[in-house]
């Protein structure tokens, strides 16, 4: 039987796009070959979860998979899928199409061999056992197979991931440009179609799967398309207000700190976050009042003269 892609990612069939994406990233990090060099099964698990996400992470493919229009490998389902047009005189009707394809024959079984198509997925194990006199065996189509996918890890700076960038890397002796989409998150995997290993028998090349490691920034963080910044301000700036120059991912701008500001208050810089096909984010600035490290007698005296105000409710 075909594997269940939801089980591969460890999610329910009702899982949201965000839940599927999160589950995939955790598993991709867990099984990434670069992090499991002593585990021979890690590369296969990584490939398996990546293939599952390739279908479930795509809205159109997921719908087709849920409707049983494609199988776990992304191939069309249904009797006769992938076998061409009608063959006159075939007892199976249009299922086995016009031009014959080569199948290996072992033990006199016309459906024998161990190539790429599992006939038991069409007929079921009980019927197939009548051909073999036993349980389930591989009845597979010896057609061209896709080359192996190759896994790599790339580290990029925070600003390159936030704004988008192009990086030139060497893969299999070739220099290629890798486009880093704006808003790329840590652990996200990019797929480069057709740049993996060559097919062993004339099929299409495999893909290259590049897992992105985003280097932390000294003061920026992200939340979706929004960029977060914690802004230290002095007691004087908090009480009297001030105009302060702050960084954004696209350059420096001036912001106004309102008088009598408190730690934890937030200012929003519209449109200063990440911009990509999904929209435009903002920069969210959280204020943090910082007391001076050096004792200041005048400040101490001034504060003693201030009338105490109720700031707590407990």
C-alpha positions, 0 to 999 in steps of 0.5 A, a space after each residue: 500500500 502507498 504510504 500516507 503523506 500525513 503520517 510521514 509528516 506526523 500531522 492530521 489530515 485536517 492540519 493547516 498549511 502552517 502546521 504542515 510547514 512547521 512539521 516539515 521544518 522540524 523533521 528536515 532539521 532533525 534528519 538533515 544529512 549534514 547533521 546526521 553524518 553517522 546515520 545512514 537512514 537520515 538521508 532517506 528520511 530527509 528525502 521522504 519528508 521533503 517529498 511529502 512536503 512537496 505535495 502537502 505543502 502545495 495547495 493544488 497538489 494536496 487537494 489532488 492527493 486528498 481526492 485520490 487523484 495522485 498518489 504519494 509519489 505525485 503520480 496519477 492514480 486510477 486503473 490504467 494511469 500512465 499506460 497510454 491509449 487503448 490496445 485493441 483486443 486487450 481484456 483490460 480495455 484501455 488500461 494497457 495502452 497502444 505501444 507496448 512497454 518493456 516489462 521484465 519477466 521472471 518465472 514466466 510471470 508477464 507482470 514480473 520484475 522489480 522496476 518502478 510501478 507497483 501493480 498490487 496498488 491497482 489489483 490488491 494483494 489477494 489478486 496479485 498472489 494468484 499470479 505468484 502463489 504467494 503474498 505481495 511482491 513488487 510488480 513494477 514498471 521498468 521505465 525511466 526513474 528520476 535521479 537522486 535528490 541532493 541535500 545541501 546547507 547554506 548559511 545566509 545573513 539575516 538581512 539577505 534572508 529578510 530582503 532577498 538576495 542571490 548567492 553564487 555557489 558551486 554544485 557538482 562542479 557548476 557555478 549557479 545562482 541561488 535566489 534567496 526569496 525575501 522573508 526566507 526563514 531559518 530552516 526553510 528548504 529551497 528546491 532547485 529543480 533538475 540540478 541533482 543527480 542524473 537518472 540511471 536510465 534516461 529519466 529526469 535529473 533529481 533536484 537539489 534541496 538547500 536548507 537555509 540557516 539564517 545567522 542571527 542579527 544583533 538586534 533584529 528579529 522577525 515575526 512573520 513579515 514584521 521585523 522586531 526591534 527592542 529600543 533602549 531609551 534613557 529615563 530622560 527620553 522616556 519622561 520628556 520624549 525624544 527624537 531617536 534615529 533607529 535602524 530598519 532593514 532598509 536603512 535608518 529613520 527617525 522616530 518620535 518617542 512620546 513623553 512619559 513613555 513606559 517600557 513595553 510600549 510599542 511603536 509601529 513603522 508602517 511598511 518597514 518590514 519584509 516585503 514579498 509576494 505575500 505582502 508587506 510587513 512593518 517594523 515593531 519597536 518595543 521601548 525599554 527604559 534603561 537606568 544609567 550605570 554610573 551613579 548620578 546624584 542630581 538625577 537621584 535628587 530630582 527623582 526624590 523630589 518627584 511625587 510618587 504616583 500609583 503605578 501598580 494595581 496589586 
